[in-house]
């Protein structure tokens, strides 16, 4: 269907009328570098406050309003996300020793999982942990990873058996073995996360675990467009996802402030469009080899990369690079603010669709996963009929690449495309338009902004982040059910969950981690664990034991007063990344609001 012509609108951020923004969402300033400045100041303050004297280990304060508890021995049920079935056996503990061997079935996937287990355990234990292609019982004291024909475990499930004579992990796939390895890792003392040898008795509690995920899609999103994060930072985030059995990384690659992926057929997208970010920083972009490295690293950890090219709005950086795509055919200057809804590619021009086809074709060729995310949110300046026509044509372009289209739930009114997925980020579960799209065949990934947006502040005094969707403490991140959250949408239409992290005010790896932890494991548990295991009291107790693990690994995290963190540090700890301090919050007018997808109940962006 050809797009319906619309009159070109000026590409002026300040021209978005207040009535075109979602209800309850305050206007954003056109240029708001205050967030980035605040974040950098917070990080510098944290570095000064946390820097220990030479020879001392930096240990975050342990006093919490939720009550502190001494470090305890790991129990078989202390796993996050909660396993489907846990059966402890008293007196069956296994002790890892310098003589322990990892034995595997002679299969590449099993060898890969064994190598990853050895890589995880060697630094802290100092043990050699050789890997051998043999699952036969040795003299005892070995760890066995075996691929088995077990349909009941599904594509990601596993069985873990711990006895005093050895440990055995079974799964039907390499992914299942990998997730079993992550559980085994959590059952060892927290010091196992140390990058250097630790004085510890490496005990695994006896018993068995049978486990498999509730939902097939479990993910998080990193916005690299508002602030750019280099390859090492992205790889670190992938490790965090894998630790908690999340299996999708959604990369928000393009927005008004920056275009972050090289496209050979349109080279100025990265060269010009990538040279900036919120607050006027240098920005950056991923070369094709950089992106391949991210995709390969993720695949080794059974994480699928979901690339997002946001269309037709959020395209100011692309228009800066190629003015021919703009409604007026003129390239605007770079944009470093946080306003939304003012930019869009010309939906009446065939050149626009050549651009879309070229870009999505190249991204599909670089991405082995099944998904291409086309955004679709906040195109406030595009009239509804032209917007729907654009989305329908973009969906056909995605299908031509052999991929399945994903879009924010604003694309719901458009005609259905086979297998399409809507990412729902609303704050009100009464959404008839989305429910109707599901009845026409769409599936949902749930990212409710008032539960799953990890750029929301924990509390009023959190120094970075937003609050337009409300404050999200750990309990709020945990206390909702993806299977029943959207009215009229049955659980079998829910593909899974995703926790987005938008980065208007997030400028460093430490700040990324501070906003992820401890809320990311809450979302991970909703995606993986059976609904019957959902229990806040039990979760907060299990989560508490992960504080020492993060400290040992040098991970920055928010010591939420809701969680009874242990008082004792692990036997060895890595230097902890600077955690943002919590100064007095700025005046409300100075706090930037979320420029990503906003809550809206209308079936399409307003004219």
C-alpha positions as CSV (number, residue, x, y, z in Angstrom):
1,X,0.0,0.0,0.0
2,X,1.5,3.3,-1.0
3,X,1.9,5.8,1.8
4,X,-0.7,8.6,2.1
5,X,1.0,12.0,1.5
6,X,1.3,14.4,4.4
7,X,2.3,18.0,4.5
8,X,6.0,18.3,5.6
9,X,6.4,19.6,9.2
10,X,9.5,21.5,10.4
11,X,12.0,19.4,12.3
12,X,11.9,21.6,15.4
13,X,11.9,19.9,18.8
14,X,10.1,22.8,20.4
15,X,7.3,22.6,17.9
16,X,5.8,19.4,19.4
17,X,2.6,20.7,21.0
18,X,1.9,19.7,24.6
19,X,-1.3,18.0,23.5
20,X,0.7,15.6,21.3
21,X,2.5,14.1,24.3
22,X,1.1,11.4,26.4
23,X,-1.1,12.4,29.3
24,X,0.8,12.8,32.6
25,X,4.2,13.1,30.9
26,X,5.7,16.6,31.5
27,X,7.3,18.4,28.6
28,X,11.0,17.8,28.2
29,X,13.4,20.7,27.7
30,X,14.9,21.0,24.2
31,X,18.5,20.9,25.5
32,X,19.0,19.2,28.9
33,X,22.6,18.3,29.6
34,X,21.9,18.6,33.3
35,X,21.3,14.8,33.6
36,X,24.7,13.9,32.1
37,X,26.4,16.5,34.2
38,X,24.7,15.2,37.4
39,X,25.7,11.6,36.6
40,X,29.3,12.5,36.0
41,X,29.4,14.5,39.2
42,X,27.8,11.6,41.1
43,X,30.4,9.2,39.7
44,X,33.3,11.5,40.7
45,X,31.9,11.9,44.2
46,X,31.5,8.1,44.5
47,X,35.0,7.5,43.4
48,X,36.3,9.9,46.0
49,X,34.1,8.5,48.7
50,X,34.8,4.8,47.9
51,X,38.6,5.0,47.3
52,X,40.2,2.9,50.0
53,X,43.6,3.3,51.5
54,X,46.2,1.2,49.8
55,X,45.8,-2.5,50.6
56,X,42.2,-2.2,51.8
57,X,39.3,-3.7,50.1
58,X,36.4,-1.4,49.1
59,X,33.3,-2.8,50.8
60,X,30.0,-1.0,50.3
61,X,28.1,-0.1,53.5
62,X,26.1,-3.0,54.8
63,X,23.6,-1.3,57.1
64,X,20.1,-1.3,55.6
65,X,16.6,-0.4,56.7
66,X,15.5,-3.9,55.7
67,X,17.7,-5.4,58.4
68,X,21.2,-6.9,57.9
69,X,22.0,-10.6,58.2
70,X,25.4,-12.3,58.5
71,X,26.8,-14.1,55.5
72,X,25.3,-17.6,55.4
73,X,26.3,-20.9,53.8
74,X,24.7,-21.3,50.4
75,X,21.6,-23.5,50.3
76,X,20.4,-25.5,47.3
77,X,17.3,-23.3,47.0
78,X,19.2,-20.0,47.0
79,X,19.2,-19.7,43.2
80,X,18.0,-16.7,41.3
81,X,15.9,-17.1,39.2
82,X,14.1,-19.7,41.4
83,X,14.2,-23.2,39.9
84,X,11.2,-25.2,39.0
85,X,12.0,-28.0,41.5
86,X,14.6,-28.2,44.3
87,X,15.2,-31.3,46.4
88,X,17.9,-30.9,49.0
89,X,19.7,-34.0,50.4
90,X,21.3,-33.6,53.8
91,X,24.9,-34.9,54.0
92,X,25.4,-35.0,50.3
93,X,27.5,-31.9,49.9
94,X,30.3,-31.9,47.2
95,X,33.7,-30.3,47.8
96,X,35.6,-29.0,44.8
97,X,39.3,-29.8,45.1
98,X,42.5,-29.2,43.1
99,X,42.0,-32.7,41.6
100,X,38.5,-32.1,40.3
101,X,38.1,-32.8,36.6
102,X,35.3,-31.6,34.4
103,X,34.1,-34.4,32.2
104,X,31.9,-33.9,29.1
105,X,30.0,-35.9,26.5
106,X,31.9,-35.7,23.2
107,X,29.9,-32.9,21.7
108,X,30.9,-29.3,20.8
109,X,28.1,-27.8,22.8
110,X,29.0,-29.8,25.9
111,X,32.7,-28.9,25.5
112,X,31.7,-25.2,25.1
113,X,29.7,-25.3,28.4
114,X,32.5,-27.1,30.1
115,X,35.1,-24.6,29.0
116,X,32.8,-21.8,30.2
117,X,32.5,-23.5,33.6
118,X,36.2,-23.9,33.9
119,X,36.8,-20.3,33.0
120,X,34.3,-19.2,35.7
121,X,35.9,-21.3,38.4
122,X,39.6,-21.2,37.8
123,X,40.3,-17.5,38.8
124,X,38.9,-17.7,42.3
125,X,39.8,-21.3,43.1
126,X,43.2,-21.4,41.5
127,X,42.4,-25.0,40.5
128,X,43.4,-26.4,37.0
129,X,40.0,-28.0,36.4
130,X,41.0,-29.8,33.2
131,X,38.2,-30.7,30.7
132,X,38.0,-34.2,29.3
133,X,35.7,-35.9,26.8
134,X,34.5,-38.7,29.1
135,X,31.3,-38.9,31.1
136,X,32.2,-42.2,32.8
137,X,32.6,-42.1,36.5
138,X,36.2,-41.7,37.5
139,X,37.6,-42.0,41.0
140,X,35.0,-39.6,42.3
141,X,35.1,-35.9,42.9
142,X,34.4,-34.9,39.2
143,X,31.9,-32.6,37.5
144,X,30.1,-34.1,34.5
145,X,28.2,-32.2,31.8
146,X,26.2,-34.4,29.5
147,X,23.8,-33.9,26.6
148,X,20.9,-36.4,26.9
149,X,17.8,-37.2,25.0
150,X,15.2,-35.6,27.4
151,X,12.2,-34.0,25.8
152,X,10.7,-33.0,29.2
153,X,13.6,-30.4,29.7
154,X,12.8,-28.5,26.6
155,X,15.3,-26.4,24.7
156,X,16.7,-24.6,27.7
157,X,16.0,-26.8,30.7
158,X,18.5,-28.8,32.8
159,X,18.9,-31.3,35.7
160,X,21.6,-30.8,38.3
161,X,22.5,-33.5,40.8
162,X,25.0,-32.9,43.6
163,X,26.3,-35.8,45.7
164,X,29.4,-36.2,47.9
165,X,30.9,-38.2,45.0
166,X,30.4,-35.7,42.2
167,X,28.2,-33.3,40.3
168,X,26.2,-34.0,37.1
169,X,24.5,-31.5,34.9
170,X,22.2,-32.9,32.1
171,X,20.4,-31.1,29.3
172,X,19.0,-31.7,25.9
173,X,20.8,-28.7,24.4
174,X,23.9,-26.6,24.8
175,X,21.7,-23.8,26.1
176,X,20.4,-26.0,28.8
177,X,23.9,-27.0,29.9
178,X,25.0,-23.4,29.9
179,X,22.1,-22.4,32.2
180,X,22.8,-25.4,34.5
181,X,26.4,-24.1,34.7
182,X,25.0,-20.7,35.9
183,X,23.1,-22.4,38.6
184,X,26.1,-24.4,39.7
185,X,28.1,-21.2,39.9
186,X,25.5,-19.7,42.2
187,X,25.7,-22.7,44.6
188,X,29.4,-22.1,45.3
189,X,30.4,-19.5,47.9
190,X,30.2,-15.8,46.8
191,X,34.0,-15.6,46.6
192,X,33.8,-17.7,43.4
193,X,33.2,-14.4,41.6
194,X,36.6,-13.1,42.6
195,X,39.1,-12.5,39.7
196,X,42.0,-13.7,41.9
197,X,42.4,-16.8,44.1
198,X,40.4,-16.7,47.4
199,X,40.9,-18.6,50.6
200,X,37.7,-20.6,50.6
201,X,36.3,-24.1,51.0
202,X,34.4,-24.7,47.7
203,X,31.3,-26.5,48.8
204,X,28.2,-27.3,46.7
205,X,25.0,-28.2,48.7
206,X,23.8,-31.7,48.1
207,X,20.5,-32.5,46.3
208,X,18.9,-32.1,42.9
209,X,17.4,-29.3,40.8
210,X,15.2,-29.7,37.8
211,X,14.6,-26.5,35.9
212,X,13.3,-24.9,32.8
213,X,12.0,-21.5,31.8
214,X,8.4,-20.2,31.9
215,X,8.8,-17.9,28.9
216,X,11.1,-18.3,25.8
217,X,11.9,-14.6,25.6
218,X,13.8,-13.1,28.6
219,X,15.7,-10.0,27.9
220,X,17.1,-6.6,28.7
221,X,17.6,-3.5,26.5
222,X,20.6,-1.2,26.4
223,X,20.1,2.2,24.8
224,X,23.5,3.0,23.2
225,X,22.0,5.9,21.2
226,X,21.5,8.6,23.9
227,X,24.9,7.8,25.3
228,X,27.3,5.5,23.5
229,X,28.8,2.5,25.2
230,X,31.8,0.7,23.7
231,X,32.1,-3.0,22.9
232,X,33.7,-3.9,26.3
233,X,30.7,-2.3,28.1
234,X,28.2,-4.2,26.0
235,X,30.0,-7.5,26.5
236,X,29.9,-6.9,30.3
237,X,26.2,-6.4,30.0
238,X,25.8,-9.6,28.1
239,X,27.7,-11.4,31.0
240,X,25.2,-9.9,33.4
241,X,22.3,-11.2,31.4
242,X,23.7,-14.7,31.1
243,X,24.3,-14.9,34.8
244,X,20.6,-14.7,35.4
245,X,19.5,-16.8,32.4
246,X,18.3,-13.9,30.3
247,X,18.6,-14.8,26.7
248,X,18.0,-11.6,24.6
249,X,19.9,-8.4,24.4
250,X,17.9,-5.6,22.7
251,X,20.3,-2.9,21.4
252,X,18.6,0.4,20.8
253,X,21.0,1.4,18.1
254,X,19.5,4.6,16.7
255,X,17.8,7.7,17.9
256,X,17.8,11.5,17.6
257,X,21.1,11.9,19.4
258,X,23.1,9.2,17.6
259,X,23.3,6.5,15.0
260,X,25.5,3.7,16.3
261,X,25.9,1.1,13.6
262,X,27.9,1.3,10.4
263,X,25.9,0.8,7.2
264,X,28.0,0.4,4.1
265,X,25.4,1.6,1.7
266,X,24.7,4.8,3.8
267,X,28.2,5.5,5.3
268,X,27.3,9.0,6.7
269,X,24.8,7.5,9.1
270,X,27.6,6.4,11.4
271,X,30.3,8.9,10.4
272,X,28.0,11.9,10.8
273,X,25.0,10.7,12.7
274,X,27.1,8.8,15.2
275,X,29.3,11.8,16.2
276,X,27.3,13.0,19.2
277,X,25.2,12.2,22.2
278,X,23.1,13.7,24.9
279,X,24.9,16.7,26.5
280,X,27.3,17.1,23.6
281,X,29.7,14.2,24.2
282,X,31.7,12.6,21.4
283,X,29.4,9.7,20.7
284,X,30.7,6.9,18.6
285,X,29.5,3.9,16.6
286,X,30.1,0.2,16.1
287,X,31.9,-0.9,13.0
288,X,30.6,-4.1,11.3
289,X,33.4,-6.1,12.9
290,X,32.5,-4.5,16.3
291,X,28.9,-5.6,15.9
292,X,29.9,-9.1,14.8
293,X,32.0,-9.4,17.9
294,X,29.0,-8.5,20.1
295,X,26.8,-10.9,18.3
296,X,29.3,-13.7,18.5
297,X,30.1,-13.1,22.2
298,X,26.4,-13.1,23.0
299,X,25.8,-16.3,21.0
300,X,28.5,-18.1,23.0
301,X,26.4,-17.3,26.0
302,X,23.1,-18.3,24.4
303,X,22.0,-14.6,24.2
304,X,20.3,-13.4,21.0
305,X,20.9,-9.9,19.9
306,X,17.8,-7.9,18.9
307,X,18.9,-4.8,16.9
308,X,16.6,-1.8,16.8
309,X,16.5,0.7,14.1
310,X,13.9,3.2,15.3
311,X,11.5,4.3,12.6
312,X,9.8,6.5,11.3
313,X,10.4,8.8,14.3
314,X,13.5,9.2,16.6
315,X,15.5,9.7,13.4
316,X,17.1,13.1,13.8
317,X,20.6,11.7,13.6
318,X,19.8,10.0,10.3
319,X,18.4,13.2,8.9
320,X,21.5,15.1,10.0
321,X,23.5,12.6,7.9
322,X,21.2,12.5,5.0
323,X,18.9,15.6,4.6
324,X,17.2,14.0,1.6
325,X,15.3,11.8,4.0
326,X,13.8,14.8,5.9
327,X,10.3,16.1,5.0
328,X,11.8,19.3,3.8
329,X,14.8,17.7,2.2
330,X,17.2,19.7,4.4
331,X,19.7,18.2,6.9
332,X,19.1,19.6,10.5
333,X,22.0,20.3,12.8
334,X,23.0,17.6,15.4
335,X,20.7,17.2,18.4
336,X,22.0,16.7,22.0
337,X,18.9,17.3,24.0
338,X,16.3,14.9,25.4
339,X,13.1,16.1,23.8
340,X,11.1,13.5,21.7
341,X,8.5,13.3,19.0
342,X,9.8,16.0,16.6
343,X,11.7,14.0,14.0
344,X,10.6,11.6,11.3
345,X,11.7,10.4,7.9
346,X,9.5,11.5,5.0
347,X,6.8,8.8,4.6
348,X,5.8,10.1,1.1
349,X,9.2,9.6,-0.5
350,X,10.4,6.4,-2.2
351,X,13.9,7.3,-1.2
352,X,12.9,6.7,2.4
353,X,11.9,3.1,1.6
354,X,15.1,2.5,-0.3
355,X,16.9,3.7,2.9
356,X,14.8,1.4,5.1
357,X,15.4,-1.6,2.8
358,X,19.1,-1.0,2.6
359,X,19.6,-0.5,6.4
360,X,17.4,-3.4,7.5
361,X,18.9,-5.6,4.9
362,X,22.4,-5.0,6.1
363,X,21.5,-5.3,9.7
364,X,19.7,-8.6,9.0
365,X,22.8,-9.9,7.2
366,X,24.9,-9.1,10.3
367,X,22.4,-10.6,12.8
368,X,21.8,-14.3,12.9
369,X,18.9,-14.0,15.3
370,X,15.2,-14.1,14.1
371,X,14.2,-10.5,15.2
372,X,14.5,-7.0,13.7
373,X,13.1,-4.2,15.8
374,X,11.7,-1.2,13.9
375,X,10.7,0.9,16.9
376,X,7.6,2.7,15.8
377,X,7.1,4.9,18.9
378,X,6.5,8.6,19.3
379,X,6.1,9.6,15.7
380,X,3.9,12.5,16.8
381,X,4.4,14.5,13.6
382,X,3.2,11.8,11.2
383,X,-0.5,11.6,10.6
384,X,-2.2,8.3,11.6
385,X,-3.0,7.0,8.1
386,X,0.6,7.8,6.8
387,X,2.0,6.2,10.0
388,X,0.1,3.0,9.5
389,X,1.0,2.8,5.8
390,X,4.7,3.3,6.7
391,X,4.6,0.5,9.4
392,X,2.9,-1.9,7.1
393,X,5.5,-1.3,4.4
394,X,8.4,-1.6,6.9
395,X,6.9,-4.9,8.1
396,X,7.0,-6.2,4.6
397,X,10.6,-5.1,4.2
398,X,11.5,-7.0,7.4
399,X,9.7,-10.1,6.2
400,X,11.7,-9.9,2.9
401,X,14.9,-10.2,4.9
402,X,13.7,-13.5,6.4
403,X,13.3,-12.0,9.9
404,X,10.3,-11.4,12.2
405,X,9.3,-7.8,13.0
406,X,9.3,-6.4,16.5
407,X,8.0,-3.0,17.3
408,X,6.9,-0.9,20.3
409,X,3.2,-1.4,20.9
410,X,2.3,1.8,19.0
411,X,2.5,-0.3,15.8
412,X,-0.5,-2.4,17.0
413,X,-3.1,-0.7,14.8
414,X,-1.2,-1.5,11.6
415,X,-2.1,-4.6,9.6
416,X,-0.8,-7.8,11.0
417,X,2.4,-9.3,9.6
418,X,3.1,-13.0,10.2
419,X,4.6,-13.7,13.6
420,X,5.0,-10.0,14.5
421,X,5.9,-9.1,18.1
422,X,4.7,-6.0,20.0
423,X,6.9,-4.8,22.8
424,X,4.4,-3.4,25.4
425,X,5.6,-0.7,27.7
426,X,2.4,0.8,29.0
427,X,1.5,1.7,32.6
428,X,-2.1,0.7,32.4
429,X,-3.0,-2.9,31.6
430,X,-6.3,-1.9,30.0
431,X,-5.1,-1.6,26.4
432,X,-7.9,-2.6,23.9
433,X,-5.8,-1.8,20.8
434,X,-3.0,-4.1,21.8
435,X,-5.4,-6.8,22.9
436,X,-7.0,-6.5,19.4
437,X,-3.6,-6.9,17.7
438,X,-3.1,-10.0,19.8
439,X,-6.4,-11.4,18.6
440,X,-5.2,-10.8,15.0
441,X,-2.1,-12.9,15.7
442,X,0.5,-10.6,17.4
443,X,2.5,-11.8,20.4
444,X,3.7,-9.6,23.2
445,X,7.0,-9.0,25.0
446,X,6.1,-7.3,28.3
447,X,8.1,-4.2,29.4
448,X,5.6,-2.2,31.6
449,X,7.3,1.1,32.2
450,X,6.1,1.3,35.8
451,X,7.7,-2.1,36.6
452,X,10.4,-2.9,34.1
453,X,12.0,0.3,33.0
454,X,15.3,0.3,34.7
455,X,16.1,3.9,34.1
456,X,13.4,4.9,36.6
457,X,14.7,6.0,39.9
458,X,14.7,3.6,42.9
459,X,13.7,6.4,45.3
460,X,13.3,10.2,45.2
461,X,16.9,10.7,46.1
462,X,18.4,8.4,43.4
463,X,20.9,10.7,41.7
464,X,20.3,9.5,38.1
465,X,17.3,8.3,36.3
466,X,13.7,9.4,35.7
467,X,10.4,9.2,37.5
468,X,7.8,9.8,34.8
469,X,6.5,6.2,35.2
470,X,6.9,6.3,38.9
471,X,9.7,5.1,41.3
472,X,10.7,1.5,40.8
473,X,12.2,-0.2,43.8
474,X,13.0,-3.9,43.8
475,X,9.6,-5.0,45.0
476,X,7.8,-3.0,42.4
477,X,10.1,-4.6,39.7
478,X,9.2,-8.0,41.1
479,X,5.5,-7.8,42.0
480,X,3.6,-8.3,38.7
481,X,2.7,-11.2,36.5
482,X,3.5,-11.1,32.8
483,X,0.9,-13.8,32.1
484,X,-2.0,-11.7,33.3
485,X,-0.7,-8.1,33.1
486,X,-2.5,-6.9,30.0
487,X,-6.3,-7.3,30.0
488,X,-7.6,-9.5,27.2
489,X,-4.2,-11.0,26.4
490,X,-3.9,-14.7,27.3
491,X,-0.7,-16.0,28.8
492,X,0.1,-18.1,25.7
493,X,0.3,-14.9,23.6
494,X,3.0,-13.6,25.9
495,X,6.4,-14.4,24.4
496,X,8.3,-13.1,27.5
497,X,9.6,-10.1,29.4
498,X,12.3,-7.4,28.8
499,X,13.8,-4.8,31.1
500,X,14.8,-1.6,29.1
501,X,17.5,0.7,30.3
502,X,17.4,4.1,28.5
503,X,20.5,6.2,29.0
504,X,19.7,9.9,28.8
505,X,21.2,10.3,32.3
506,X,23.4,7.1,32.4
507,X,26.9,7.8,31.2
508,X,29.3,5.1,32.4
509,X,29.5,1.3,33.0
510,X,29.2,1.8,36.7
511,X,26.0,3.8,36.3
512,X,24.6,1.1,33.9
513,X,25.3,-1.5,36.6
514,X,23.9,0.7,39.4
515,X,20.6,0.9,37.5
516,X,20.5,-2.8,36.6
517,X,21.2,-4.2,40.0
518,X,19.4,-5.4,42.0
519,X,16.3,-5.0,39.8
520,X,17.5,-7.0,36.8
521,X,17.4,-10.3,38.7
522,X,13.8,-9.5,39.6
523,X,12.8,-9.3,36.0
524,X,14.8,-12.4,35.2
525,X,12.9,-14.4,37.8
526,X,9.6,-13.3,36.3
527,X,10.7,-14.5,32.9
528,X,12.2,-17.8,34.0
529,X,10.6,-19.1,37.1
530,X,7.1,-20.8,37.4
531,X,4.4,-18.5,38.7
532,X,4.0,-20.8,41.7
533,X,7.5,-19.9,43.0
534,X,6.7,-16.1,43.0
535,X,7.1,-14.9,46.6
536,X,8.6,-11.6,47.6
537,X,9.8,-12.7,51.0
538,X,11.6,-15.6,49.5
539,X,13.0,-13.6,46.6
540,X,14.5,-10.9,48.8
541,X,16.2,-13.4,51.0
542,X,17.7,-15.2,48.0
543,X,18.7,-12.0,46.3
544,X,20.5,-10.8,49.5
545,X,23.2,-13.4,48.9
546,X,24.1,-11.9,45.6
547,X,25.3,-8.6,47.0
548,X,28.6,-10.2,48.1
549,X,28.9,-11.9,44.7
550,X,28.6,-8.5,42.9
551,X,31.1,-7.0,45.3
552,X,33.6,-9.8,44.7
553,X,33.2,-9.2,40.9
554,X,33.5,-5.4,41.1
555,X,30.0,-4.8,40.0
556,X,28.4,-1.5,41.1
557,X,24.9,-1.9,42.6
558,X,22.3,-0.1,44.6
559,X,22.2,-1.4,48.2
560,X,18.4,-1.3,48.4
561,X,17.0,-1.0,51.9
562,X,14.4,-3.6,51.0
563,X,17.0,-6.3,50.9
564,X,18.7,-7.9,54.0
565,X,22.2,-7.7,52.6
566,X,24.8,-9.9,54.5
567,X,27.2,-8.0,56.7
568,X,30.3,-10.1,55.9
569,X,32.3,-9.4,52.7
570,X,33.4,-12.4,50.6
571,X,36.8,-13.9,51.3
572,X,38.2,-12.0,48.4
573,X,36.9,-9.0,46.5
574,X,37.7,-7.2,43.3
575,X,38.0,-3.4,43.4
576,X,34.4,-2.3,43.3
577,X,33.2,0.0,40.5
578,X,32.2,3.5,41.6
579,X,28.6,3.5,42.7
580,X,26.7,6.8,42.3
581,X,26.2,8.7,45.5
582,X,22.8,9.9,46.5
583,X,22.9,13.7,47.0
584,X,19.9,15.9,47.5
585,X,17.7,15.5,44.4
586,X,17.6,18.5,42.0
587,X,14.6,20.7,41.7
588,X,11.8,18.9,39.7
589,X,12.2,21.2,36.7
590,X,15.8,20.1,36.3
591,X,15.1,16.4,36.3
592,X,14.9,15.1,32.7
593,X,12.1,12.8,31.9
594,X,12.1,9.6,29.8
595,X,12.5,10.3,26.1
596,X,12.0,6.7,25.1
597,X,8.5,5.1,24.5
598,X,5.9,6.9,26.6
599,X,2.5,5.7,27.8
600,X,-0.3,6.3,25.3
601,X,-3.6,4.7,24.9
602,X,-4.4,6.1,21.4
603,X,-4.4,3.5,18.6
604,X,-1.8,5.6,16.6
605,X,0.3,8.7,17.1
606,X,-1.8,11.8,16.8
607,X,-1.7,13.9,13.7
